[in-house]
Amino acid sequence: PRGAIGSNPFDRVHDQIAEARRLLAGLGLNEAQGQTLISEAAALLAAPPTSLVLLANPLSSDMNALRPSLLPGLLDSLRHNLARNNEAVALFEIGRVFSQVNGQLKEERRVAVALTGRRQAPFWSGNERGATFDLCDLKGMVEEFLEHYGLRGLAYAKRSEASGLFLESAVIALGGQQPLGELGQLLPRLAKRYDLRDAVLLAELDLDLLLARRNTAKSFKPL
């Protein structure tokens, strides 16, 4: 047996991704692993046709495009769970997405969250036993996640144009200008297409930008 001693530039990135996984799992989310290849129809839910990266010789029409977003895959995971009577689903995924900008291929790492169904486990007893996830749950999770990275100047604003994916949504921006991601509620007609009965809450963040702009410095002051 041989051992390798040394370091690799990816080690730091691996540690950062592992940290993000721990934070999201600590918020009560389960990790999902979606397919990088999805159908063109699913890709169009999250991106305009001009930005899609299509395969020249796909093996299947269900896998003929590189995913432009993690959200279509998470919607499939929600449907898979609800079809098996798992009525409280809270998922996250970290992965790469692909797009085409002015003829140039672009690849970036993102983190996404998807919630639907009951807020509490089935064995929970109390006044809110049957309560379901809402936008406040999603926003709270996103804020708690971002707080660990020390980001400052975060702002939530209405989209400048309508979305084909969300019923209502907000763009998350750094310094009020640089887009970091988006969160919102899925359109009911799309939820019905995926056989999802309750409100579906989705969020997606640019993980590369998040890691690049993190602030690890901590400041303290007396009470």
Secondary structure as UniProt FT lines:
FT   HELIX           10..26
FT   TURN            27..28
FT   STRAND          30..31
FT   STRAND          37..38
FT   HELIX           40..43
FT   TURN            44..46
FT   HELIX           49..51
FT   STRAND          53..54
FT   HELIX           61..63
FT   STRAND          65..66
FT   HELIX           71..82
FT   TURN            83..85
FT   STRAND          88..101
FT   TURN            102..103
FT   STRAND          104..118
FT   TURN            122..123
FT   TURN            127..130
FT   HELIX           135..147
FT   TURN            148..150
FT   STRAND          154..157
FT   STRAND          166..174
FT   TURN            175..177
FT   STRAND          178..186
FT   HELIX           188..193
FT   TURN            194..195
FT   STRAND          200..206
FT   HELIX           207..212
//
